[in-house]
Amino acid sequence: MHIDLPEKRYYKIGEVAKAFNVNTSLVRFWEKEFDVIKPKKNAKGNRLFTSDDITNFKLIYNLVKERGFTLDGAKQKLKKNPDSTIHNHELITRLESVKAELIKIKNQL
């Protein structure tokens, strides 16, 4: 899954929800369920997500929505071996972007 977010320091909850095509309530729910998502809150209490939060959200989205893990299964996977899970997800993301680029080149021929 390719997420198209501009390079910023902080992202609002609506931007995150729109990028992942989910409701803001799901973003809030996963924030409570998963310890790796820790948005900062401003004086008004609005959530501000960092790029690390976005990376973790991508990983959780991949495990739950794309690979069909339960929430408990995803939590265990993240706790059991977080570094290899993140590394594998980064590799998959890179390969998907290479594939998309190759398809784009193929279509131009």
N, C-alpha and C positions, 0 to 999 in steps of 0.2 A: 504494500500500500504506500503510495506516494502522497505525502502531506505537503500542501503548498501554503506555507506560512512565510511571511517576510522575515528577514533577519532583524530581530528586535531583542531588547533586554527582557521585557515582560510582555506577556500575552494575557488579554482579558478572557474570562471564561466563555464568553460568546464566540470569540475568535477560535478558541480551542474546539468548542462544540461544532462550529461550522466546518472547520478543517477536517474533523473526523466524521462529519455527518451524523452526529448523535445529539441528543438533548442535553441541555446544561445540567439537568437533574442527574444524568448518568455520570457526568464529569464530577459533580459533587459527591455522588455515591461512591465512585471509585476512589476519590480522595480520602473518604472515611475508611474504606475497606483496605486500601493498600498504603503501607507506611512509606513507600518510596516516592509517592506524590505528596509534596509538601509546598503548596503555594504560599507565597507571602500575602499578607493582607494589608491594605492601606488603611488610612484613618477612618474611612467610611465602612470598612469591612469587606471591600471588594477583593476577590481573589486575583492575584497576579502570578501567572505561571512563568517559570524560567524555561530556558531551552532544555535543561536537565529534566524538568517535569514533563516536557513534551516528549523527550526521548523515552522516559519511563512509561508515559501514557501510550506511546506507539507500541512498546513491548507488551503492555497489558492488553491493548486492543488486539494485537496479533495473537496472543495466547487465548484470549476469551472469545473474540468474535470470529477470527479466521481459522484458528486451529481447534476450537470447540472445547477448550478447557473449562471446567467449572471454576467458580471464584476461589474455592478452597484449593483446587488443583493448581491454579495459577499462583496463588500465594506460596504453596509448597515449592513449586518450581523456582520461584524467585528467591526463596530463602535457602533452598538446597544448594543451588549453584548460580548465584546471580551474575558473576563475571562471565561465565561461558554463555549463559543465556543472552546477555546483552551483546557479547561478541558475535554470537551466531545471528542475532537479529540484525546487527549492523552489516554483516556479510550478505544476508538475504536482501537487505535494502539496497546495497550497492549493486548486487547482481540484477535486481529488478530494474534499477535505473539504467544499467548497461543494456539489458534486454529491450527496454523501451526505446533507447537511443538506436539500437540496431533495427528495430521494427520501423522507426522513423526513417532511417536511411534506406531501408528496403522499399518502403512506400514511395520514396522520392525517385527511385530508379525506374 
